[in-house]
Amino acid sequence: MGRGGLTDAQWAVLEPLLPVAETGRPAGCRRRLIDGIRWRVRTGAPWRDMPVTYGAWQTVYGCSTAGNAQVSGPACCHGCRRDLMRPD
C-alpha cells in the first residue's frame, strides 16, 4: 500500500459495500481500482497522468463513472466515510 492507500481495516469496511458485477469481465483487483480513484480525487490530476500501479487509467475511469450510476447517491458513501477516514 502506498501513501494514501486504504489500510486493511478500511478495506474490510468498504469491500462489502461495493456492488458485485453480474455480467462482463471481472474488474480485477478492486482495492487497487479504489485506490486509483482516491488518488485521482486527492491529487486532481488528469486521468491520463494516473500512475500505472493503479492499473490502466481507462479501467479506473470506467469504474469510477460506472459506480456513479450504480451507487444511490453520495449519501451511501457518507455513512462509511467516518469509519474509513478515522485515524487508527
DSSP file (Angstrom, degrees, kcal/mol; ACC not computed):
  #  RESIDUE AA STRUCTURE BP1 BP2  ACC     N-H-->O    O-->H-N    N-H-->O    O-->H-N    TCO  KAPPA ALPHA  PHI   PSI    X-CA   Y-CA   Z-CA
    1    1 A M              0   0    0      0, 0.0     3,-0.1     0, 0.0     2,-0.1   0.000 360.0 360.0 360.0 129.5    0.0    0.0    0.0
    2    2 A G    >   -     0   0    0      1,-0.2     3,-2.3     4,-0.0     2,-0.1  -0.255 360.0 -56.2 -89.5-178.2    1.4    3.4   -1.0
    3    3 A R  T 3  S+     0   0    0      1,-0.3    -1,-0.2    -2,-0.1     3,-0.1  -0.400 129.1  15.8 -59.6 129.0    0.8    6.7    0.6
    4    4 A G  T 3  S+     0   0    0      1,-0.3    -1,-0.3    -2,-0.1     3,-0.1   0.412  95.5 134.9  86.3  -2.4   -2.9    7.4    0.7
    5    5 A G    <   -     0   0    0     -3,-2.3    -1,-0.3     1,-0.1     2,-0.2  -0.350  64.5 -91.0 -76.0 160.7   -3.9    3.8    0.1
    6    6 A L        -     0   0    0     25,-0.2    -1,-0.1    -3,-0.1     2,-0.1  -0.461  37.7-130.1 -70.1 140.0   -6.6    2.1    2.0
    7    7 A T     >  -     0   0    0     77,-0.2     4,-2.4    -2,-0.2     5,-0.2  -0.393  28.6-104.7 -78.3 167.4   -5.5    0.2    5.2
    8    8 A D  H  > S+     0   0    0      1,-0.2     4,-2.1     2,-0.2     5,-0.1   0.884 122.9  51.6 -61.4 -38.2   -6.6   -3.4    5.7
    9    9 A A  H  > S+     0   0    0      2,-0.2     4,-1.2     1,-0.2    -1,-0.2   0.907 110.4  47.7 -66.4 -41.9   -9.2   -2.2    8.3
   10   10 A Q  H  > S+     0   0    0      1,-0.2     4,-2.2     2,-0.2     3,-0.3   0.906 111.7  50.3 -64.9 -41.3  -10.6    0.4    5.9
   11   11 A W  H  X S+     0   0    0     -4,-2.4     4,-3.0     1,-0.2    -2,-0.2   0.874 104.5  58.3 -65.1 -37.0  -10.8   -2.1    3.1
   12   12 A A  H  < S+     0   0    0     -4,-2.1    -1,-0.2     1,-0.2    -2,-0.2   0.839 111.4  42.6 -61.6 -32.8  -12.6   -4.6    5.4
   13   13 A V  H  < S+     0   0    0     -4,-1.2     4,-0.3    -3,-0.3    -2,-0.2   0.888 120.2  41.3 -77.6 -41.3  -15.3   -1.9    5.9
   14   14 A L  H >X S+     0   0    0     -4,-2.2     3,-1.7     1,-0.2     4,-0.6   0.876  99.0  69.8 -78.6 -39.6  -15.6   -0.8    2.3
   15   15 A E  G >< S+     0   0    0     -4,-3.0     3,-1.3     1,-0.3    -1,-0.2   0.856  96.2  51.7 -54.3 -45.1  -15.4   -4.1    0.4
   16   16 A P  G 34 S+     0   0    0      0, 0.0    -1,-0.3     0, 0.0    -2,-0.1   0.720 105.8  58.4 -66.3 -16.6  -18.8   -5.4    1.4
   17   17 A L  G <4 S+     0   0    0     -3,-1.7    -2,-0.2    -4,-0.3    -3,-0.1   0.624  84.3  99.1 -85.9 -13.6  -20.4   -2.1    0.3
   18   18 A L  S << S-     0   0    0     -3,-1.3     2,-0.1    -4,-0.6    49,-0.0  -0.481  81.3-108.8 -76.6 142.9  -19.2   -2.3   -3.3
   19   19 A P        -     0   0    0      0, 0.0     2,-0.5     0, 0.0    -1,-0.1  -0.374  27.1-128.2 -68.9 150.5  -21.6   -3.6   -6.0
   20   20 A V        -     0   0    0     -2,-0.1     2,-0.3     2,-0.0     0, 0.0  -0.879  20.9-124.6-101.4 126.7  -21.0   -7.0   -7.4
   21   21 A A        -     0   0    0     -2,-0.5     3,-0.1     1,-0.2     6,-0.0  -0.522  21.4-171.3 -71.5 131.8  -20.9   -7.2  -11.2
   22   22 A E        +     0   0    0     -2,-0.3     2,-0.3     1,-0.1    -1,-0.2   0.688  69.7  25.0 -96.2 -21.8  -23.3   -9.7  -12.6
   23   23 A T  S    S+     0   0    0      2,-0.1    -1,-0.1     0, 0.0     2,-0.0  -0.878  96.0  36.0-135.1 167.8  -22.1   -9.6  -16.2
   24   24 A G  S    S-     0   0    0     -2,-0.3     3,-0.1    -3,-0.1    -3,-0.0  -0.220  95.0 -31.5  86.6-176.3  -19.0   -8.7  -18.1
   25   25 A R  S    S-     0   0    0      1,-0.1    -2,-0.1     2,-0.0     2,-0.1  -0.440  71.7 -96.9 -76.1 150.3  -15.4   -9.3  -17.3
   26   26 A P        -     0   0    0      0, 0.0    -1,-0.1     0, 0.0     3,-0.1  -0.394  28.9-126.7 -64.7 147.8  -14.2   -9.2  -13.6
   27   27 A A        -     0   0    0      1,-0.3     2,-0.3    -3,-0.1     6,-0.1   0.534  37.3-138.5 -75.2  -6.4  -12.8   -5.9  -12.6
   28   28 A G  S    S+     0   0    0      4,-0.0     2,-1.1     5,-0.0    -1,-0.3  -0.644  71.9   8.7  83.0-141.7   -9.5   -7.4  -11.3
   29   29 A C     >  -     0   0    0     -2,-0.3     4,-1.7     1,-0.2     3,-0.2  -0.635  65.7-172.2 -78.8 102.1   -8.2   -6.1   -8.1
   30   30 A R  H  > S+     0   0    0     -2,-1.1     4,-2.5     1,-0.2     5,-0.2   0.834  82.6  58.4 -66.8 -32.0  -11.0   -3.8   -6.8
   31   31 A R  H  > S+     0   0    0      1,-0.2     4,-2.4     2,-0.2    -1,-0.2   0.915 105.7  49.2 -63.8 -41.4   -8.9   -2.5   -4.0
   32   32 A R  H  > S+     0   0    0      2,-0.2     4,-2.0     1,-0.2    -1,-0.2   0.886 111.0  50.6 -64.6 -38.7   -6.3   -1.2   -6.5
   33   33 A L  H  X S+     0   0    0     -4,-1.7     4,-2.4     2,-0.2    -2,-0.2   0.916 110.2  49.0 -64.6 -43.3   -9.1    0.4   -8.5
   34   34 A I  H  X S+     0   0    0     -4,-2.5     4,-2.6     1,-0.2    -2,-0.2   0.913 110.3  51.1 -63.3 -42.3  -10.5    2.1   -5.5
   35   35 A D  H  X S+     0   0    0     -4,-2.4     4,-2.4     1,-0.2    -1,-0.2   0.882 109.3  52.2 -61.8 -36.5   -7.0    3.4   -4.5
   36   36 A G  H  X S+     0   0    0     -4,-2.0     4,-2.2     2,-0.2    -2,-0.2   0.907 109.6  47.6 -64.8 -42.4   -6.7    4.7   -8.1
   37   37 A I  H  X S+     0   0    0     -4,-2.4     4,-2.3     1,-0.2    -2,-0.2   0.921 112.7  49.4 -63.4 -43.3  -10.0    6.6   -7.8
   38   38 A R  H  X S+     0   0    0     -4,-2.6     4,-2.7     1,-0.2    -2,-0.2   0.883 109.0  52.8 -63.8 -38.4   -8.9    8.0   -4.5
   39   39 A W  H  X S+     0   0    0     -4,-2.4     4,-2.6     2,-0.2     5,-0.3   0.931 109.7  48.8 -60.9 -45.2   -5.6    9.1   -5.9
   40   40 A R  H  X S+     0   0    0     -4,-2.2     4,-2.3     1,-0.2     5,-0.2   0.909 114.3  44.7 -62.4 -43.5   -7.3   10.9   -8.7
   41   41 A V  H  < S+     0   0    0     -4,-2.3    -1,-0.2     1,-0.2    -2,-0.2   0.906 115.4  48.5 -67.1 -41.5   -9.7   12.7   -6.3
   42   42 A R  H  < S+     0   0    0     -4,-2.7    -2,-0.2    -5,-0.2    -1,-0.2   0.889 122.3  31.4 -67.0 -40.6   -6.9   13.5   -3.9
   43   43 A T  H  < S-     0   0    0     -4,-2.6    -2,-0.2    -5,-0.2    -1,-0.2   0.787  87.6-142.4 -91.6 -28.9   -4.5   14.9   -6.5
   44   44 A G     <  +     0   0    0     -4,-2.3    -3,-0.1    -5,-0.3    -4,-0.1   0.616  48.9 149.7  74.3  11.2   -6.9   16.4   -9.0
   45   45 A A        -     0   0    0     -6,-0.3    -1,-0.2    -5,-0.2    -2,-0.1  -0.331  56.4 -88.3 -73.5 157.9   -4.5   15.2  -11.8
   46   46 A P    >   -     0   0    0      0, 0.0     3,-1.7     0, 0.0     4,-0.2  -0.331  36.3-115.6 -62.6 150.2   -5.8   14.3  -15.2
   47   47 A W  G >  S+     0   0    0      1,-0.3     3,-1.9     2,-0.2    13,-0.1   0.875 114.7  60.1 -54.4 -40.0   -6.9   10.6  -15.6
   48   48 A R  G 3  S+     0   0    0      1,-0.3    -1,-0.3     9,-0.1     9,-0.1   0.667  98.1  59.4 -67.1 -15.3   -4.1   10.0  -18.2
   49   49 A D  G <  S+     0   0    0     -3,-1.7    -1,-0.3     8,-0.1    -2,-0.2   0.365  76.0 126.1 -92.4   5.1   -1.5   11.0  -15.6
   50   50 A M    <   -     0   0    0     -3,-1.9     7,-0.2    -4,-0.2   -14,-0.0  -0.412  69.9-107.9 -65.3 134.2   -2.5    8.3  -13.2
   51   51 A P    >   -     0   0    0      0, 0.0     3,-1.6     0, 0.0     4,-0.1  -0.324  22.3-123.8 -61.0 144.9    0.4    6.0  -12.2
   52   52 A V  G >  S+     0   0    0      1,-0.3     3,-1.8     2,-0.2    -2,-0.1   0.631 100.9  83.1 -68.3 -12.2    0.3    2.5  -13.7
   53   53 A T  G 3  S+     0   0    0      1,-0.3    -1,-0.3   -17,-0.0     3,-0.1   0.748  90.8  51.6 -62.7 -21.3    0.4    1.0  -10.3
   54   54 A Y  G <  S-     0   0    0     -3,-1.6    -1,-0.3     1,-0.4   -18,-0.2   0.435 121.3-106.8 -91.8  -0.7   -3.4    1.5  -10.1
   55   55 A G    <   -     0   0    0     -3,-1.8    -1,-0.4    -4,-0.1     2,-0.1  -0.481  65.5 -20.3 102.0-177.8   -4.0   -0.1  -13.5
   56   56 A A    >>  -     0   0    0     -2,-0.2     4,-2.0     1,-0.1     3,-0.5  -0.423  59.5-131.4 -64.7 136.3   -4.9    1.3  -16.8
   57   57 A W  H 3> S+     0   0    0      1,-0.2     4,-2.8     2,-0.2     5,-0.2   0.845 107.1  58.3 -60.1 -32.5   -6.3    4.8  -16.4
   58   58 A Q  H 3> S+     0   0    0      2,-0.2     4,-2.4     1,-0.2    -1,-0.2   0.882 106.3  48.1 -65.0 -37.6   -9.2    3.9  -18.7
   59   59 A T  H <> S+     0   0    0     -3,-0.5     4,-2.2     2,-0.2    -2,-0.2   0.934 113.7  45.5 -67.2 -46.6  -10.2    1.0  -16.4
   60   60 A V  H  X S+     0   0    0     -4,-2.0     4,-2.1     2,-0.2    -2,-0.2   0.914 114.3  49.4 -64.7 -42.4  -10.1    3.1  -13.3
   61   61 A Y  H  X S+     0   0    0     -4,-2.8     4,-2.3    -5,-0.2     5,-0.3   0.929 110.3  51.0 -60.9 -45.9  -12.0    5.9  -15.0
   62   62 A G  H  X S+     0   0    0     -4,-2.4     4,-2.3     1,-0.2    -2,-0.2   0.889 110.7  48.5 -60.6 -39.7  -14.6    3.4  -16.3
   63   63 A C  H  X S+     0   0    0     -4,-2.2     4,-2.0     1,-0.2    -1,-0.2   0.865 110.2  52.0 -68.3 -35.4  -15.1    2.0  -12.8
   64   64 A S  H  X S+     0   0    0     -4,-2.1     4,-1.0     2,-0.2    -2,-0.2   0.895 114.4  41.3 -70.2 -37.8  -15.4    5.5  -11.3
   65   65 A T  H  X S+     0   0    0     -4,-2.3     4,-0.9     2,-0.2    -2,-0.2   0.848 113.9  52.3 -78.5 -33.2  -18.1    6.5  -13.7
   66   66 A A  H >X S+     0   0    0     -4,-2.3     4,-1.4    -5,-0.3     3,-0.5   0.885 106.6  54.9 -67.2 -37.4  -19.9    3.2  -13.6
   67   67 A G  H 3X S+     0   0    0     -4,-2.0     4,-2.5     1,-0.2    -1,-0.2   0.831  99.0  61.7 -64.5 -32.0  -20.0    3.4   -9.8
   68   68 A N  H 3< S+     0   0    0     -4,-1.0     5,-0.4     1,-0.2    -1,-0.2   0.853 108.1  43.2 -62.7 -33.3  -21.7    6.8  -10.0
   69   69 A A  H << S+     0   0    0     -4,-0.9    -1,-0.2    -3,-0.5    -2,-0.2   0.792 117.8  44.5 -81.5 -28.6  -24.7    5.2  -11.8
   70   70 A Q  H  < S+     0   0    0     -4,-1.4     2,-0.3     2,-0.1    -2,-0.2   0.813  97.6  76.2 -88.8 -31.5  -24.9    2.1   -9.5
   71   71 A V  S  < S-     0   0    0     -4,-2.5     2,-2.3    -5,-0.2   -53,-0.0  -0.633  86.6-121.6 -84.5 137.4  -24.5    3.8   -6.1
   72   72 A S        -     0   0    0     -2,-0.3     4,-0.3     1,-0.1     3,-0.2  -0.446  67.2 -60.3 -83.0  72.4  -27.6    5.5   -4.8
   73   73 A G    >   -     0   0    0     -2,-2.3     3,-1.3    -5,-0.4     4,-0.4   0.111  69.1 -67.0  81.2 167.5  -26.2    9.0   -4.4
   74   74 A P  T >> S+     0   0    0      0, 0.0     4,-1.6     0, 0.0     3,-0.8   0.690 118.5  78.2 -68.5 -17.7  -23.4   10.4   -2.2
   75   75 A A  H 3> S+     0   0    0      1,-0.3     4,-1.2     2,-0.2    -2,-0.1   0.822  85.2  63.9 -61.1 -28.4  -25.3    9.6    1.0
   76   76 A C  H <> S+     0   0    0     -3,-1.3     4,-0.6    -4,-0.3    -1,-0.3   0.884 107.4  41.2 -60.6 -39.1  -24.2    6.0    0.6
   77   77 A C  H <> S+     0   0    0     -3,-0.8     4,-1.5    -4,-0.4     3,-0.4   0.791 103.4  66.3 -81.8 -28.3  -20.6    7.0    1.0
   78   78 A H  H  X S+     0   0    0     -4,-1.6     4,-0.8     1,-0.2    -1,-0.2   0.841  94.7  59.0 -65.8 -32.1  -21.0    9.5    3.8
   79   79 A G  H  < S+     0   0    0     -4,-1.2     4,-0.4     1,-0.2    -1,-0.2   0.878 115.2  33.7 -64.8 -37.2  -22.1    6.8    6.3
   80   80 A C  H  X S+     0   0    0     -4,-0.6     4,-2.5    -3,-0.4    -1,-0.2   0.609  98.9  83.0 -93.5 -11.5  -18.9    4.8    5.9
   81   81 A R  H  X S+     0   0    0     -4,-1.5     4,-2.6     1,-0.2     5,-0.2   0.886  87.1  56.0 -60.7 -38.7  -16.6    7.8    5.4
   82   82 A R  H  X S+     0   0    0     -4,-0.8     4,-0.7     1,-0.2    -1,-0.2   0.927 112.4  42.2 -58.3 -44.7  -16.4    8.5    9.1
   83   83 A D  H  4 S+     0   0    0     -4,-0.4     3,-0.3     1,-0.2    -2,-0.2   0.889 116.3  48.2 -69.4 -39.3  -15.1    4.9    9.7
   84   84 A L  H  < S+     0   0    0     -4,-2.5    -2,-0.2     1,-0.2   -77,-0.2   0.847 116.1  41.5 -72.5 -33.8  -12.8    4.9    6.7
   85   85 A M  H  < S+     0   0    0     -4,-2.6    -1,-0.2    -5,-0.2    -2,-0.2   0.504  85.1 114.2 -94.3  -4.3  -11.2    8.3    7.4
   86   86 A R  S  < S-     0   0    0     -4,-0.7     2,-0.0    -3,-0.3    -4,-0.0  -0.491  74.4-114.1 -67.6 130.5  -10.8    7.8   11.2
   87   87 A P              0   0    0      0, 0.0    -1,-0.1     0, 0.0    -2,-0.1  -0.361 360.0 360.0 -64.8 145.5   -7.1    7.6   12.1
   88   88 A D              0   0    0     -3,-0.0    -2,-0.1    -2,-0.0    -3,-0.0   0.482 360.0 360.0 -71.9 360.0   -6.0    4.2   13.5
